[in-house]
Structures are given as C-alpha cells and as structure tokens.
Amino acid sequence: MYSRLKAAAASVSVTGCWLVAAGLLSLALRLWIAATFPITGDEAFFYWWGVYPDWGYYDHPPMVGWLIALMRATLGDTLWAIRLPVVLLPLALGGLVGWALGPLGRERAAWAVLFFWLAPLNWLNVLITTDTPLIFWSVLSVALVIRAERRERLDRSAWILYALAGLALGCAFLSKYFSVVLGLSYLVYFALYRRERWPAFVLLVLCALPGPAINIAYNMSHGWSNIMFNVYNRNQGEAFAWSKPFLYLAMLAYLITPAAVWLAWRQRSALAAISRQQRLLACLVLVPLLFFALLSLKKVVGLHWVLSFYPFGFALLALALPKDKLRSCALGMALFAGLHVMAVVGLYATSLDDWKGSKLYPRIIRSYKTNEMLAQVNAPGVVLMASAYTPASIYGHTLRKYVPVFGPGNFHARQDDMLVDFSLYQGKTVRIVRIDAPQLDEYRPYFDSVQVLSFTQDDVPFYAVEGRGFKYAAYRDGVLATIYQRYYNIPAWLPMTGCPFCERLCGQVRCQR
C-alpha cells in the first residue's frame, strides 16, 4: 500500500513539474509575441468595437467589444492590453478544466490540463477575436455543469451551479452564435441520459435567455444585421465539395496533434469505454464534432470554430489512456509544440529585407510601417479613407481615428454601415489609400475631380486616389444604394424598430427601393 501511495505521489509531482513548465514557458512565449507582433486586420476591426461599445455589432454579438472597452479603460489603449485576455486565456481554461475534473482524480485532471497546455495553439495564439470570450464563457459553463452533475441530489448548491452555468451560456451567446452548439450538446445529454434532471436543464436555459433577448432587441433596432450576415450574406454561393470535409478532418488532426491522434486510435476501446462512463464529456465532444462535420459538407470549417469544445477532447483522452501512455502522449505533444516554437523563433530571426520578393511583402510593410505610410499620405484638410475593411481598420488603429471604407466593400466587417455618415463629407477632399493601382473611372462619378498620387515605402509602391469635391448624392445613389440591395434585403416577416443604414439612406426603417 505504501509503495503504491509513494508511486502515485511521485507521478503527481512529475505532472506538476510538467504543468508549471508548460504553463510558464507558453505564457512567456505568448507575452513576447503579443508585445512584438503588429496588429492584425481582425484585431484592428474589433478594436473599434471597444472604442464604440454597443449592445451589438454588424457581424457578431457584443462581448469582445465590451472586453476590449474594459481593457482600454483599465490598462490603457495599448495593443498588449487589448491582447492580455487571450494571452491569459489558456491559464484560465486550464484552471477551469482542473477544477471540473478534480473530483474524478487529481492526477488525471492534471494530465488533462497538461495535454491542453501542450497543444501548439495555446503557445502561439495571442490574437483577440470574438472567439476569446466565447471560449472562456463556454468552458466556464461546462465546468459548472460538470460540478453540478457530480452532486448526488438536486440540493441548493446544485441549483446554483446550474443557474450560473446558464448565465455563462448566455454570456457565450453574447460572444458568438456558435454557443448554440453548446446548448445543443446540453440538450442531447439531458434528453438521452439525465431526464430525471430535466428541471435543472430548464433552469439552465432560463438563466441563459437574457443573452438571446439582448441580441434580438439589438437586431430589431439595427436591421437584423447579425442575421443578414450569418444566415444570408456570408452563405451565398456555398456548395458541396469533397475537399471541405477532408480539410475539416485534417484541421482536427492538427489541433489534436499527431501524437494524441495516434494514441487515441490505438486506445480507441478505452476511449469508447470512458466515453460511456463520462457521458457529459462525450456529448460535449461528439455533438459539436458531428455538427461541424455536417456543416463541412458545404462550408470550410474554420480552425477557430471548434475551440470552445477543444479542451474536453483532451479531458477524455487523459481519463482514457493507460498510465504508461500518459507520459508518451505528453512527450509527443511537447515535441510537436517545440517544432512550432522553433518556427516562431526562426521567423523572428528574419528581417524585413528577407521577405522581399515574397507575395506577402506588401502586406508585411503595411503592418510594420503603417505610421510611415500614412505620414506620406496624410495632409491638412484631407479625409483619409481606404478601399477595404482590413486596411481601413489598421490605418484607423494607427491614427487612433476611424478610417471609413470608400466603395461597397465586402459582406464581412460592415460596421461602417453603422458608424459612417457619408453626407458629412459633402464637398470635401478625400484620399483613398490603396496597395494596388486604382482605376480612376471607378471614382470620377463621385467627385468634381480625381487624380492618382503615387508613393513608395521600403520599395513597396502604394497609391492614393485624391478626390476633390465629394458628391454625396451621387455616392448615395451609386454606392449606398448598391450596398442596400446586396446586404439589406431584409425579409419582410422580420419585425424592425430601426436600421441606421436605411434611416440615413432613405429616412425610413425600411427603404422602398
């Protein structure tokens, strides 16, 4: 007995050392990347959500905007402050996974956290997106449900845990709509395996409802922009292709890591057995996997789509693997993570000149030399704009001044429609910054006169269309009307109390055009 206890203590001690090493080293790498890597287009776009906090935004619910606003208010308007939540996210998720699985055994819980921390994504990801709060609230909700399910009776503590899990699910919904998949996983679990606790599931759902209620109210007053984007505009032209489900499988294999995939396959009987024992964890893994597998028949499933459920796969693996395979899995995952770290170090060892000749070089210069580029283009009395949302967001973040997009833009990132009133630029001089050479005929109808200004930054040419005397009426009829026809074909059965874009375009909640 003493020898077994001693061996168990030694195993926990070794795992603890691994945990400390993985946690601290990955944190150090994330902090380094966060402090040195330039802002990305998505981050710059979401930055403005934090500058103008609202109950919602064109693309998604508001949680990431609230988070960025909080970080700006408390730690300052710096890139490292905005990224700090995602830098600390793996530590928080590891703590929640360890707390949730602790009653099943501290050693196995520690291995689950270690596997999760060794995944390369948790060493490299420092980019704050809508997925950052979604992942946190989803894992918090699951951890609360797991702890509630461990209670033998529906006592006061159990009811509180279920209620808090519902509140967290509602916050996840206010982060991103993929939280619905978590709700579906709960539904499958309670319907199949815990019908005697159906009242607890009802309480969970009721406590989650404020999230959807806030989102519905926002959509009614903003032309159902979330629905138009996520259901209609972004899905036009999607069709089946065999490459899409294969890409989905390849993406899963990468996320899980080759070592974990191999051992999961070799120990598939043990994995199936533990899945039958831990049915909640199994539902939290299998239901999302099947959901996204069906989606992959028509859409390319993004790597970030599955991250809310990512930790639970490692939890199942840690519970299923024989003791002598746990260390082998960790070693294999550590090696895979090490290759990524070496690649990052190699990239940081390069200079900008090393990237000359690469197709990425113009975008690299735009990211690293934004200040210098804008200093060439900016001038007193000139309104700066961009030709697309990504550069506009990056330029605006650098200037700390919102930069509108000139032209119809894309179906993504149309927050411009909520923020920009082009009538305010009537008669003004506008410079539209472009990386590629412009066609002036596209701009002549909207200005009294136009010309191309040419610039160079680090051997990269870029341009600005200077338009003098902006004609708002022509722009409204030629560009804004096109935007309305493409992106605001709102179904008549959806009730509306407002639509900022329509109200500026035609003075009504619904334009009759």
Helices and strands as residue ranges (DSSP letters): H 2-36, H 41-51, H 63-75, H 79-101, G 102-104, H 106-118, H 121-124, H 131-149, H 156-173, H 179-193, G 195-197, H 198-208, H 210-221, H 225-227, I 228-232, G 233-235, H 243-256, H 258-266, H 268-277, H 279-295, G 303-306, H 310-320, H 323-348, G 352-355, H 361-368, H 370-377, E 382-386, H 389-399, H 416-419, G 422-425, E 429-434, G 440-442, G 444-446, E 447-457, E 460-470, H 472-475, I 476-480, H 481-487, H 500-506
